[in-house]
Amino acid sequence: MYFVSRYVFTVLAVDENRPMLRSEVPVTVAIDDVNDQSPVFAFPADDNRTFSVSSVVPPGFPVVTVDAHDDDAGENARLSYNVISLGADHPKLVFQINRFFDRLSN
């Protein structure tokens, strides 16, 4: 798929009087990025999804840092995080993640 990275055109303004007066201005619109890339996790990854937590770690203590990136640019590369499911065998929400940082806490 091909994306245009900038548009260049001229804007013309004309009044309705006599004599008719006009003015032109060249305009360039730069397109920063198209949100076309999905975030990718480096950790946890398909080949490495396990980490250990000590039973003496106090509640709210960061236990792991997830690692994800997005190949888009600018605001389109900004990530936020949520814990959405812990599975049927975890009825209570034991872990939480800071929405804008990559630290998972117990």
C-alpha positions as CSV (number, residue, x, y, z in Angstrom):
1,M,0.0,0.0,0.0
2,Y,1.3,3.5,-0.9
3,F,0.8,6.5,1.4
4,V,1.4,10.1,0.4
5,S,3.8,11.8,2.8
6,R,2.9,15.3,1.8
7,Y,0.6,17.4,-0.3
8,V,1.5,20.6,-2.1
9,F,-1.1,22.9,-3.5
10,T,-2.0,26.6,-4.0
11,V,-4.9,28.3,-2.3
12,L,-6.6,31.1,-4.2
13,A,-8.7,33.9,-2.6
14,V,-10.8,36.1,-4.9
15,D,-13.1,39.0,-3.8
16,E,-16.4,39.7,-5.5
17,N,-15.8,43.4,-6.1
18,R,-14.7,45.4,-9.2
19,P,-11.9,45.4,-9.9
20,M,-11.7,41.8,-8.9
21,L,-8.7,41.3,-6.7
22,R,-7.0,38.0,-5.9
23,S,-4.3,36.5,-3.8
24,E,-2.5,33.1,-3.9
25,V,-0.5,31.3,-1.3
26,P,1.4,28.0,-1.7
27,V,0.6,25.4,1.0
28,T,2.5,22.3,1.9
29,V,0.8,19.7,4.2
30,A,3.2,17.1,5.7
31,I,1.6,13.9,6.8
32,D,3.5,12.7,9.9
33,D,2.4,9.1,10.0
34,V,-0.4,6.7,9.2
35,N,-1.4,4.4,12.1
36,D,-0.8,1.3,10.1
37,Q,1.5,-0.7,12.5
38,S,0.3,-2.9,15.3
39,P,2.2,-3.0,18.6
40,V,4.6,-5.9,19.0
41,F,5.6,-7.4,22.4
42,A,9.3,-8.4,22.9
43,F,8.4,-9.6,26.4
44,P,6.4,-11.5,27.1
45,A,6.9,-13.2,23.8
46,D,5.7,-16.4,22.3
47,D,8.9,-18.2,23.3
48,N,9.3,-16.5,26.7
49,R,6.1,-15.9,28.7
50,T,7.1,-16.9,32.2
51,F,8.6,-15.0,35.1
52,S,8.8,-15.7,38.8
53,V,7.6,-13.6,41.8
54,S,8.6,-14.1,45.3
55,S,5.9,-14.8,47.9
56,V,7.3,-12.0,50.1
57,V,6.9,-9.2,47.5
58,P,4.6,-6.6,49.0
59,P,1.3,-5.6,47.2
60,G,1.8,-3.0,44.6
61,F,5.5,-3.8,44.1
62,P,6.6,-3.9,40.4
63,V,7.3,-7.5,39.5
64,V,8.1,-7.4,35.8
65,T,8.5,-4.9,33.0
66,V,6.8,-5.7,29.7
67,D,8.5,-4.7,26.5
68,A,6.4,-3.6,23.5
69,H,7.0,-1.2,20.7
70,D,5.1,0.2,17.7
71,D,6.8,1.1,14.5
72,D,4.5,4.0,13.8
73,A,5.7,7.5,14.5
74,G,4.8,10.2,17.0
75,E,1.4,9.9,18.7
76,N,0.6,6.8,16.7
77,A,3.5,5.0,18.4
78,R,2.3,5.8,21.9
79,L,1.2,2.7,23.8
80,S,-1.1,2.1,26.8
81,Y,-1.5,-1.1,28.7
82,N,-4.3,-3.0,30.4
83,V,-4.7,-6.4,32.1
84,I,-7.8,-7.7,30.4
85,S,-7.9,-11.4,31.5
86,L,-6.2,-13.6,33.9
87,G,-8.1,-16.8,32.9
88,A,-10.8,-18.8,34.6
89,D,-8.4,-20.1,37.3
90,H,-7.7,-16.5,38.6
91,P,-11.1,-15.2,39.8
92,K,-9.6,-12.1,41.6
93,L,-7.5,-9.5,39.9
94,V,-4.1,-10.2,41.4
95,F,-2.0,-8.2,39.0
96,Q,-2.3,-4.6,37.7
97,I,-0.4,-2.6,35.2
98,N,0.2,1.1,35.0
99,R,-1.7,2.2,31.9
100,F,1.1,4.4,30.5
101,F,4.1,2.6,31.8
102,D,5.2,-0.9,31.2
103,R,5.4,-2.2,34.8
104,L,3.2,-5.0,36.0
105,S,2.6,-5.0,39.8
106,N,1.1,-7.5,42.2
